[in-house]
Structures are given as structure tokens and as C-alpha cells.
Amino acid sequence: MLRQTALLALALALLPLSLAQISEDFETGWNQTAWPIYAPDCNQGGAITLDSTTAHSGKNSLRVDSPGGYCGHIFFGTTRIPSGDVYVRAYVKASKALTDSHVSFITMPDAAQAAGKHLRIGGQSQILMYNRESDDATLPDLSPQGIAASTALPTGSWQCFEYHLGADGSIETWLGGTAIPGLTVKAGVANADAEQWQRSSYVPKITGVYFGWESYGGDANTFWYDDVVVSAGRVGCV
Ligand SMILES: *[C@@H]1O[C@H](CO)[C@@H](O)[C@H](O)[C@H]1NC(C)=O
């Protein structure tokens, strides 16, 4: 009975991860073949290190230090992306709050945009937002209402950040398991703050997911990432 219970617990623990295209807790180190550095165009002063002093689970996480500025950008990530719906779950810890300046902490090369352009997730106006590099559209619109429909990213603690890019162009985003209305675009759910985003009938087609830091107004930051999952279904904040 004990054994069965243990097996059941194990099966339940593994179930969400069976959806995973790739998942990583960095407990066996940083495999740079699986999680290479990404810093297109230039790479000056940013650093990624395996950190055993803070972790969401176990003892290791990846630490990203950026001195700020575009060339101070640095990311790590994967090109193992599911072909249809893409779900990403990462535990993130930020040392400094998002400011009014535009930054990205997740960047995704996107075949639906011009060559070399990215779908980016980051901050501006002190809140979480998406940015489409090709036309600089933001989700949400950075109006007072749009800003209020998003949320800040807490600092100094591990946060469960999740998003879903639907094969139909829909976008869903969660922080701590709670949907962020301003960062939601999908059929049947009105988002009055998605005007800029929906000015084109855009369907993202990402070819990679990279975690790190890039700033366009000079913001420096240190971010940690742990328990990263890229999958075809939602795994949640397990
Ligand atoms: C590192 O990742 C590559 C690509 O996924 C894999 O083939 C290799 O076995 C990994 N190395 C280790 C030591 O886990």
C-alpha cells in the first residue's frame, strides 16, 4: 500500500512534466549545449553563471547579470519549441523592480516578424508587458488603463511566470497562477487594452525561447531563473 501510494505520488509528480518538450532545474549544472547563450549582434558585459546560493527548487539556478544597454544584453535558452501551442513556465527572481524604461527578460526569435526580429516579454511603465520588435507594438497599450491591467514583477523572491502562445495567435499570461488581463488576447475574452497589438492579424511563430535581460534605456539588473519548462500544455506552478 505504501509502495502503491509512493508510486502514485511519483506518477502524479511526473505527469505535468510528461507534457514537457524540455524542462530544466539546473541541479546537474548548466549544460550549455542544451541551454546556449544568446546575445545577437553584440555581447558586452553581460554574464550568466550557475548560482548555488539561491534556487526555487534544489540548490541551483542560473543567474543573469547585465550592466544595461543593448550590448549588455545576455540570454540563455532553447530552440526546442513545440510546433503548435507553446507553454512556457519559469520561476524568476528579479533583484530590481521594472522601471519606466523598456526592458526584456524573455526574448523569442519570431518567424512571423521580419528576419532577426523578436517577440519580447519584459517591462515598461513599471509593469509586465509584451513587445513586438518589428513594429514596437506593446501588449497592453501603455495607456493608464492598459498599465492598470497589468502588474509589477515583485523583487527578491521567486515568482512563477507562465505564458501560452496559441497556434491561433492567442496569448495568455499568468503570474503566480493568476491570469494577467492586460496580457491576454484570445477569442471570447475582451481586452480593451490590446488595440496596438491587434492592429495586425499577427500570429507569433517563435523558433526559440531565451531568458535573460536586455534594456533599451540603460537599466541594469540581476535576474535568476529556475525550473524552466517549455511544453505543449500548461504545467502550472508545480
Ligand atoms: C547536454 O545537452 C545535450 C543536448 O540536449 C545532450 O545531448 C547532452 O547529453 C547533455 N549533457 C549532459 C552532460 O547532460
The ligand as an ORCA input file, in Angstrom:
! r2SCAN-3c Opt
* xyz 0 1
  C      23.754     18.396    -22.684
  O      22.718     18.636    -23.587
  C      22.855     17.938    -24.807
  C      21.753     18.453    -25.741
  O      20.495     18.342    -25.138
  C      22.785     16.453    -24.539
  O      22.924     15.742    -25.742
  C      23.884     16.073    -23.565
  O      23.756     14.714    -23.220
  C      23.819     16.931    -22.320
  N      24.994     16.675    -21.494
  C      24.905     16.313    -20.228
  C      26.206     16.129    -19.511
  O      23.842     16.133    -19.656
*
